[in-house]
Structures are given as structure tokens and as C-alpha cells.
Amino acid sequence: IYPVAVAIIRGNEDQAGWTFFLENLSAACPLLSVPHHLDRVRYKYFTFVSDRDKGLKEALAHVFPENHATFCAVHIQRNVLAKFGPKAALNVCDIAKTSSTRLEDQWLAKLSRKAREYLERIPSESWRSTEWIRNDALPPRYGITSTNNSESLNSMVLEARGDVCWLDSLDWILDKMSTRISNLRTN
């Protein structure tokens, strides 16, 4: 896992911070805004997978309105676990991954009314694989239903995210990435 971009912002993650990051990402990587080569396809090539948190959804819609944004099934599962308990959270990732509407319906039917209502308020085209069968206007997702790659990167750079100077954080991240790249060449 290698980051394409890093931003250090004042305060916590919010819509303004995410907008700043995404606008700079868009300027640095114009490929992210290239229209699909087929006129009949309304989406662009990239799909963003996020945790639905702190203004990211709104920032993505503002900066990349034609790229598709999906939600991480693991984060949805954790929210269901916190709100409704382990039994309700058991099949959330299965619901996100399956392309079988029959299985999706079976797993949803096992949930309490409140847990099911919570999941049904989340737009299905943003997290359920069955929607990719129903709607051929959605971009390819290649079975990616979580932000696990990003979470792995976050774990790797955890030391750099502590209460340290921004310059030390950036130096730590660059050193870590340089070391990983160097190790690839020697192995």
C-alpha cells in the first residue's frame, strides 16, 4: 500500500478539510476527473470507498460529482454492532458482498426491525453488491466493499499521527514509504 497523497490539516477531519484535500488531489491527479470514453456511460473511471464520516461524503460530491462514492461495509457493520449488538451485525458484510438478492433478503429478514430500518436508510447503491446487478449504470466495483487498504495504511502510519509537529509527521511518513519502496527493489 502506497499513498498517492497526504495532507496535514488543522483540526479534525471535516468537510472543509476533506474538500481542501480532494481539490488538491484533483489538481495533482487530473486523471481522476477524466470522462469515461463511452458517451453512454455517465460515471467516470474511479470509485471512492469511504467510512461516511465527518464531511467526506459531501466533499466527494462537491469535488468529484461524477465519480461514484461507496461506503465501507466494515464501518457500517461496526455502526450496527454499536447500535444494535453482535447478532444484528453478524451478516452486514455478507449483505454488502453478496450478489444474490435471495441471500440479501434472507439476511435482512433475520434482523430486528430497527436494525433493518437503519440499513435501509443507507442508499443501497452505496454499499450493497446486489445493486450492481440491478443497475448497470453503476461503475465497476470489482468486489471492493471496504476501506481495509486505507485502514492498513492508517495503522502503518499511526506513529506519525500522534501529538507531533506536522513536519515530523510528514518526515516519518516519507521515511516509511521510502524504506518500503527501497525494500521492494532489494527483495
C-alpha positions in Angstrom: 0.0 0.0 0.0 1.4 3.3 -1.1 -0.4 6.6 -0.6 -1.0 8.8 -3.6 -1.4 11.9 -1.5 -1.0 13.0 2.1 -2.5 16.1 3.7 -1.9 17.5 7.2 -4.7 19.8 8.3 -5.5 21.8 11.3 -8.2 20.3 13.5 -10.1 17.1 12.9 -11.5 15.7 9.7 -14.4 17.7 8.5 -16.0 18.8 5.2 -13.6 21.8 4.8 -10.6 19.7 5.4 -11.7 16.9 3.1 -12.6 19.5 0.4 -9.2 21.0 0.7 -7.6 17.6 0.3 -9.7 16.4 -2.6 -9.4 19.7 -4.5 -5.6 19.4 -4.3 -5.8 15.7 -5.2 -7.9 16.6 -8.2 -5.4 19.3 -9.3 -2.4 16.9 -8.8 -4.1 13.9 -10.5 -6.3 15.2 -13.3 -6.9 11.6 -14.3 -9.4 11.3 -11.5 -11.8 13.6 -13.5 -11.4 12.2 -17.0 -14.8 11.3 -18.5 -15.4 7.7 -19.5 -14.5 7.0 -23.1 -18.0 5.8 -23.9 -20.6 8.5 -24.2 -23.4 6.3 -22.9 -21.5 5.8 -19.6 -22.3 8.7 -17.2 -19.8 7.9 -14.5 -16.1 8.4 -14.6 -13.5 5.7 -14.0 -13.0 5.9 -10.3 -15.0 4.8 -7.3 -14.2 6.2 -3.8 -14.8 4.0 -0.8 -15.2 5.8 2.5 -16.4 5.5 6.0 -19.2 8.0 5.6 -17.6 10.2 8.2 -17.1 13.9 9.0 -17.9 15.6 5.8 -16.1 13.3 3.4 -19.3 12.3 1.6 -20.3 15.9 1.0 -16.7 16.8 -0.1 -16.6 13.9 -2.6 -19.9 15.0 -4.1 -18.6 18.6 -4.4 -15.2 17.9 -5.8 -15.8 14.6 -7.8 -19.6 14.8 -8.6 -19.4 12.3 -11.4 -17.2 9.7 -9.7 -19.1 7.1 -7.6 -18.8 7.0 -3.9 -19.5 3.9 -1.9 -19.5 3.1 1.8 -17.3 0.7 3.7 -19.2 -2.4 4.8 -16.9 -2.9 7.8 -17.7 0.6 9.1 -21.4 0.0 8.6 -21.1 -3.3 10.4 -19.3 -1.6 13.3 -22.1 1.0 13.5 -24.7 -1.7 13.5 -22.7 -3.6 16.2 -22.6 -0.4 18.4 -26.3 0.4 17.9 -28.0 -3.0 17.8 -25.5 -5.6 19.1 -23.5 -8.5 17.7 -26.4 -10.6 16.4 -27.6 -7.7 14.2 -24.0 -7.0 12.9 -23.3 -10.7 12.0 -24.3 -10.6 8.3 -23.8 -6.9 7.4 -20.6 -7.6 5.4 -22.3 -10.6 3.8 -25.2 -8.3 2.7 -22.7 -5.9 1.2 -20.8 -8.6 -0.7 -23.5 -10.9 -2.0 -24.8 -10.6 -5.5 -27.7 -12.8 -4.6 -30.9 -10.9 -3.8 -32.3 -14.1 -2.3 -29.5 -14.2 0.3 -29.7 -10.5 0.8 -33.4 -10.7 1.6 -32.8 -13.7 4.0 -30.1 -11.9 6.0 -32.2 -8.7 6.1 -35.2 -10.7 7.3 -33.1 -12.0 10.3 -32.5 -8.5 11.6 -34.6 -6.7 14.1 -37.0 -4.1 12.6 -34.8 -1.2 13.9 -31.6 -2.7 12.6 -33.2 -3.3 9.2 -34.6 0.2 9.0 -31.2 1.6 9.9 -29.6 -0.4 7.0 -32.4 0.5 4.6 -31.8 4.2 5.2 -28.3 3.8 3.7 -28.6 4.1 -0.1 -28.2 0.6 -1.4 -26.2 1.7 -4.4 -23.6 3.0 -2.0 -22.8 -0.4 -0.3 -24.8 -3.4 -1.5 -23.4 -5.5 -4.3 -26.9 -6.6 -5.4 -27.3 -3.0 -6.6 -24.6 -3.6 -9.2 -26.8 -6.3 -10.7 -29.9 -4.2 -10.7 -28.3 -1.0 -12.0 -25.9 -1.3 -15.0 -25.2 2.5 -14.8 -23.0 1.9 -11.7 -19.3 1.8 -12.3 -17.3 -1.5 -11.8 -16.5 -2.1 -8.2 -14.6 -5.3 -8.5 -15.9 -6.7 -5.2 -14.3 -4.0 -3.1 -16.7 -3.4 -0.2 -14.4 -2.0 2.5 -11.7 0.6 3.2 -9.4 -2.1 4.6 -6.4 -0.9 2.4 -6.8 2.6 3.9 -7.2 1.2 7.4 -4.0 -0.8 6.9 -2.2 2.4 5.8 -3.6 4.3 8.8 -2.3 1.6 11.1 1.1 1.7 9.5 1.5 5.5 10.0 -0.1 5.6 13.4 3.1 6.9 15.0 3.1 9.8 12.6 -0.5 10.8 13.6 0.3 11.4 17.3 0.9 14.7 19.0 3.9 15.7 17.0 4.8 18.6 14.7 3.4 18.4 11.2 6.8 18.4 9.7 7.9 15.4 11.9 4.7 13.6 10.8 5.4 14.2 7.1 9.1 13.2 7.5 8.1 10.0 9.3 5.6 9.1 6.5 8.1 9.8 3.7 10.8 7.8 5.5 8.4 4.8 5.9 7.3 4.9 2.3 10.9 5.3 1.0 12.0 2.4 3.1 9.2 0.2 1.8 10.0 1.1 -1.8 13.7 0.5 -1.2 13.0 -2.9 0.3 10.9 -3.9 -2.8 13.9 -3.3 -5.0 16.3 -5.3 -2.8 14.0 -8.3 -2.2 
